[in-house]
Amino acid sequence: ATLSHTLVGIRSTVGSGTRIHRCILLGADYYESMESIQANAAKGNPPVGIGKNCRIENAIIDKNARIGDNVVITPDGKTGDIDHPLYYIRDGIVIIPKNGVVPSGTVI
């Protein structure tokens, strides 16, 4: 993974091949157990943290967020403030809320 101009919180996990630029990762309140990972996978949810091969720019990722593999998060091309069920955009910054889930392959 490649991180630049990024603050990384405690217990943050970032998958291989991921590029993160100008972000704040608030981390997690706990390390997820294997049982929890398997239970969430059965529901289609990724594990806590950031998956593999993602591109994240100008974002704040709140605690315990689950971001799947191959996700793109960037405010580029979006104007104004946006309230979406998965995220918010304020002043050109994408915010993934606490305990938020972004499925694999999502492009924001």
N, C-alpha and C positions, 0 to 999 in steps of 0.2 A: 504494500500500500504506500501511497505517497500523500503526505500531509504538509500543507504549506500555509503559513499565516493562520494557524488554527490552534485553539485552546482545547485541550483534551482532559475531560473530567475522569474521576476515579471509576474504575471498573468498566471503562469504555472498551468495546471490542470492535475492530475494523477488519473486514475480510481482505484477502489478497486481491491485488489488481484494482483496488479502490483508490480513487483520486479525490482528495478533499482539499478545498481552497477557500480561505476566508470564512471559517466556520467556528462555531462554539458547540462542542459536544459536552453535554452536562453529565454524561456517564449513566450509571445505574445504582440503585439502592442495594442491589444484591447480585450475586452470581447465580445464574439460572441453573437449576439441577437438570440432570439428564431426563428425569421423568417429566419435568415441566417442558423441556424442549420437545420431547416426543409427543406430549399431549397437545401442545400448540401446533406442531407439524401436522397432526391428524386433523386439526381445525383449519389448516391452510395458513397459519401464521408463522412468520420467520422467528428465529430466536432473538432475544434482546441484543441490541447492537446493530451494527451496519454490516450488510452482507458483502459478497464478493462482486468485483467488477462494477462498482457504482461510481457515479460522478456527482459530487455534491459541491455546490458553490454558493457563497453568500447565504448561509443558513444558520439557524439555531436549532439544534436537536435536543429537545428536553429529555429529562430522565426517563429511563426504562422504555425508550422508543424501540420499535422493532422495524428495521428497514431490510427488506429482502434483497436478493441478488439482482444485479443488472438494473438498478434503479438510477434515474437521473433526476436530480433536484437542483433547479436553478431558477432565479427570477427573470432571466433573460426573456424578452418578448412579452412580458406581462406588464400591464399598466394599472396603476391604482392599487388600492387595497382589495384583497380577495379573502373571503371566508368560505372555505371548502371543508367538507367533513374530515378530510385527511390532513389538511394543513391550512395555514394562514399566510398571507403576504402583507407585510407592513413596511413602508418606506424602502422597498427593494430588497427586503430580507425575508426568506422563506422560514417559517416557524413550524416545526413538527412538535405538537403538544406532548405533554407528559403522558406516558403509556400509549402513545400513538402507534398505529400499525400502518406501514406502507408496504403493500404486497410486492413480490418480485416482479420485475419488468415494468413497473410504473414509471411514467415520465411526467414530472411536474415542471 
